[in-house]
Structures are given as structure tokens and as C-alpha cells.
Amino acid sequence: MVNYRRPKICGATVFITVVLARRGDDLLLRYVDVLRGAVARTQAARPFVINAFVVLPDHFHCVLTLPEGDAEYSRRIGAIKARFVMGVRKAGYVPPMDLPVVSRGRFAGLKPGLRLEKREVGIWQRRFWEHHIRDERDYRNHLQYCWNNPVKHGFVAHPKDWPHSSYHRDNA
């Protein structure tokens, strides 16, 4: 088994990508208010700064800054994912029990099957991608990446045209 080692840097600024198990689904847009609520409740329980955030149909990107003395971004992402699952279920969504098979016979990019003993459902990929921001240039590049992602995917011609982005907050 791969041993994932994530850096533990207190007060870090981190770029994160979280992806649905079913690529191509539009679940995050259908339930964008549930996702916003999950982020807000997580932020209230475990504070962090949202430097940038963009929601696309099947994934989201964000740049978060943790408080001094705190390195627990993984717990925050786990809480957002769990709160989203609880919220969409409460709204009537029934998660699929089958996951798409991707390369080498794996599900959602990882080991096959759901871990029911961990109350896992087929909504999110098990893990997420993170990158610790190194300097001001890296920070600006990742903010731009978030804002331009809907353009990259062909959803809009300009970041200002995508409604589910912190671009509007930061470029008003």
C-alpha cells in the first residue's frame, strides 16, 4: 500500500483539488448551495482563509490559508466532503453504489469497492490533491489557475462569466 505523506506546515497556504468519483457528473453544480454550506460550517468549526475557490461540475479547486499553529488542512477537506455527502443525502440524493472502472480495473482512481465499514459512499474520490504554496509567484499562479479553470474546461469565455468562483469577490 502506498504511504501518502502530506506536509504538516502550520499556517501554510495550500492549493487543493477535490474530485467526484464519477468524472463528468454535475453533482457539485446541482448542489452548489449544499457545498457552500459544507464549506461555511467547516470554516466556522475549524477556521481558515479562503484565498480562492472555484466549483466546477465534477471537482473544485481552492487555495486555503491555515491559522498559525495549525497544519490540519486534511481534516478540513474531509469535513467538507462529509458535510456535503450528508447535505445531499438530506436533500434526497441517493449516492450510487457502483463506481466507474478507470485505469487498471480500479474505482475512482483507487482500490475497488466502497469501504462500507467506514460509511463510504460513491460520491468523492477517496483522496485529494494538494500543493503547498512556495512563494508569491506560486500563490498568484494558483489563484489564476482557480479563476481560469472554467475557461480551460470550455464552460465560459472569461472567468467573470462563471458564477461559482471567488473571482467575483476578488476582482469586483
NULOVO-962055 format. One record per residue (C-alpha): x, y, z. Coordinates in steps of 0.2 Angstrom, whole numbers, plus 5000, padded with zeros to 4 digits. Layout:
// NULOVO-962055
<atom u="X" v="Y" w="Z"/>
...
END
This chain:
// NULOVO-962055
<atom u="5000" v="5000" w="5000"/>
<atom u="5006" v="5017" w="4996"/>
<atom u="5010" v="5028" w="5011"/>
<atom u="5004" v="5045" w="5007"/>
<atom u="5014" v="5058" w="5016"/>
<atom u="5007" v="5076" w="5017"/>
<atom u="5017" v="5090" w="5023"/>
<atom u="5012" v="5097" w="5040"/>
<atom u="5016" v="5115" w="5040"/>
<atom u="5007" v="5126" w="5052"/>
<atom u="4999" v="5142" w="5044"/>
<atom u="5003" v="5135" w="5027"/>
<atom u="4994" v="5141" w="5011"/>
<atom u="4989" v="5126" w="5001"/>
<atom u="4981" v="5123" w="4984"/>
<atom u="4969" v="5109" w="4984"/>
<atom u="4959" v="5099" w="4971"/>
<atom u="4945" v="5088" w="4976"/>
<atom u="4936" v="5077" w="4963"/>
<atom u="4920" v="5067" w="4962"/>
<atom u="4921" v="5048" w="4960"/>
<atom u="4911" v="5050" w="4944"/>
<atom u="4920" v="5061" w="4932"/>
<atom u="4909" v="5071" w="4921"/>
<atom u="4894" v="5071" w="4934"/>
<atom u="4887" v="5088" w="4938"/>
<atom u="4883" v="5085" w="4956"/>
<atom u="4893" v="5099" w="4963"/>
<atom u="4883" v="5112" w="4952"/>
<atom u="4866" v="5104" w="4956"/>
<atom u="4870" v="5105" w="4974"/>
<atom u="4882" v="5120" w="4975"/>
<atom u="4872" v="5128" w="4989"/>
<atom u="4875" v="5112" w="4999"/>
<atom u="4893" v="5113" w="4995"/>
<atom u="4894" v="5131" w="5000"/>
<atom u="4885" v="5127" w="5017"/>
<atom u="4898" v="5112" w="5020"/>
<atom u="4912" v="5124" w="5017"/>
<atom u="4905" v="5138" w="5028"/>
<atom u="4901" v="5126" w="5043"/>
<atom u="4919" v="5118" w="5041"/>
<atom u="4926" v="5136" w="5041"/>
<atom u="4916" v="5140" w="5057"/>
<atom u="4922" v="5124" w="5066"/>
<atom u="4940" v="5125" w="5060"/>
<atom u="4944" v="5142" w="5054"/>
<atom u="4954" v="5145" w="5038"/>
<atom u="4955" v="5159" w="5025"/>
<atom u="4948" v="5156" w="5008"/>
<atom u="4960" v="5164" w="4996"/>
<atom u="4952" v="5157" w="4980"/>
<atom u="4938" v="5144" w="4977"/>
<atom u="4930" v="5138" w="4961"/>
<atom u="4917" v="5125" w="4959"/>
<atom u="4915" v="5115" w="4943"/>
<atom u="4903" v="5101" w="4939"/>
<atom u="4914" v="5087" w="4945"/>
<atom u="4928" v="5095" w="4955"/>
<atom u="4933" v="5110" w="4964"/>
<atom u="4949" v="5119" w="4967"/>
<atom u="4954" v="5131" w="4981"/>
<atom u="4968" v="5140" w="4989"/>
<atom u="4967" v="5140" w="5008"/>
<atom u="4977" v="5148" w="5022"/>
<atom u="4978" v="5139" w="5039"/>
<atom u="4979" v="5149" w="5055"/>
<atom u="4996" v="5150" w="5064"/>
<atom u="4999" v="5134" w="5074"/>
<atom u="4988" v="5123" w="5063"/>
<atom u="4993" v="5111" w="5049"/>
<atom u="4976" v="5101" w="5048"/>
<atom u="4970" v="5105" w="5030"/>
<atom u="4966" v="5086" w="5028"/>
<atom u="4954" v="5087" w="5042"/>
<atom u="4945" v="5102" w="5034"/>
<atom u="4944" v="5094" w="5017"/>
<atom u="4937" v="5078" w="5025"/>
<atom u="4924" v="5088" w="5035"/>
<atom u="4919" v="5097" w="5019"/>
<atom u="4917" v="5081" w="5009"/>
<atom u="4907" v="5073" w="5024"/>
<atom u="4896" v="5088" w="5026"/>
<atom u="4892" v="5088" w="5008"/>
<atom u="4888" v="5070" w="5007"/>
<atom u="4876" v="5072" w="5022"/>
<atom u="4868" v="5088" w="5014"/>
<atom u="4865" v="5080" w="4998"/>
<atom u="4858" v="5064" w="5006"/>
<atom u="4846" v="5075" w="5016"/>
<atom u="4841" v="5084" w="5000"/>
<atom u="4836" v="5067" w="4993"/>
<atom u="4851" v="5062" w="4983"/>
<atom u="4854" v="5044" w="4983"/>
<atom u="4873" v="5040" w="4980"/>
<atom u="4877" v="5027" w="4968"/>
<atom u="4884" v="5010" w="4975"/>
<atom u="4894" v="5006" w="4959"/>
<atom u="4909" v="5017" w="4954"/>
<atom u="4916" v="5019" w="4937"/>
<atom u="4930" v="5007" w="4932"/>
<atom u="4945" v="5018" w="4927"/>
<atom u="4963" v="5013" w="4923"/>
<atom u="4969" v="4996" w="4928"/>
<atom u="4952" v="4990" w="4935"/>
<atom u="4952" v="5002" w="4949"/>
<atom u="4937" v="5013" w="4955"/>
<atom u="4938" v="5032" w="4957"/>
<atom u="4957" v="5031" w="4954"/>
<atom u="4960" v="5020" w="4969"/>
<atom u="4956" v="5002" w="4976"/>
<atom u="4940" v="4994" w="4970"/>
<atom u="4924" v="4994" w="4980"/>
<atom u="4917" v="5005" w="4994"/>
<atom u="4923" v="5004" w="5012"/>
<atom u="4906" v="5002" w="5020"/>
<atom u="4913" v="5000" w="5037"/>
<atom u="4919" v="5017" w="5035"/>
<atom u="4902" v="5023" w="5029"/>
<atom u="4910" v="5027" w="5012"/>
<atom u="4898" v="5031" w="4998"/>
<atom u="4902" v="5033" w="4980"/>
<atom u="4902" v="5052" w="4979"/>
<atom u="4920" v="5058" w="4981"/>
<atom u="4937" v="5051" w="4976"/>
<atom u="4945" v="5045" w="4992"/>
<atom u="4959" v="5057" w="4992"/>
<atom u="4963" v="5074" w="4986"/>
<atom u="4977" v="5083" w="4978"/>
<atom u="4987" v="5096" w="4987"/>
<atom u="5001" v="5108" w="4984"/>
<atom u="5009" v="5119" w="4997"/>
<atom u="5012" v="5137" w="4990"/>
<atom u="5030" v="5141" w="4990"/>
<atom u="5031" v="5160" w="4986"/>
<atom u="5021" v="5175" w="4980"/>
<atom u="5023" v="5170" w="4962"/>
<atom u="5017" v="5152" w="4965"/>
<atom u="5002" v="5160" w="4975"/>
<atom u="4997" v="5171" w="4961"/>
<atom u="4998" v="5157" w="4948"/>
<atom u="4987" v="5146" w="4959"/>
<atom u="4974" v="5160" w="4961"/>
<atom u="4974" v="5162" w="4942"/>
<atom u="4973" v="5143" w="4940"/>
<atom u="4957" v="5143" w="4950"/>
<atom u="4949" v="5158" w="4942"/>
<atom u="4954" v="5152" w="4924"/>
<atom u="4948" v="5134" w="4926"/>
<atom u="4931" v="5136" w="4920"/>
<atom u="4938" v="5144" w="4904"/>
<atom u="4951" v="5130" w="4902"/>
<atom u="4936" v="5117" w="4903"/>
<atom u="4927" v="5127" w="4890"/>
<atom u="4912" v="5132" w="4901"/>
<atom u="4914" v="5151" w="4898"/>
<atom u="4925" v="5163" w="4888"/>
<atom u="4931" v="5174" w="4903"/>
<atom u="4932" v="5170" w="4922"/>
<atom u="4920" v="5184" w="4926"/>
<atom u="4906" v="5173" w="4917"/>
<atom u="4907" v="5159" w="4929"/>
<atom u="4896" v="5161" w="4944"/>
<atom u="4904" v="5148" w="4956"/>
<atom u="4920" v="5157" w="4958"/>
<atom u="4929" v="5168" w="4970"/>
<atom u="4934" v="5178" w="4955"/>
<atom u="4919" v="5189" w="4958"/>
<atom u="4924" v="5193" w="4976"/>
<atom u="4942" v="5197" w="4972"/>
<atom u="4940" v="5206" w="4956"/>
<atom u="4925" v="5217" w="4959"/>
END
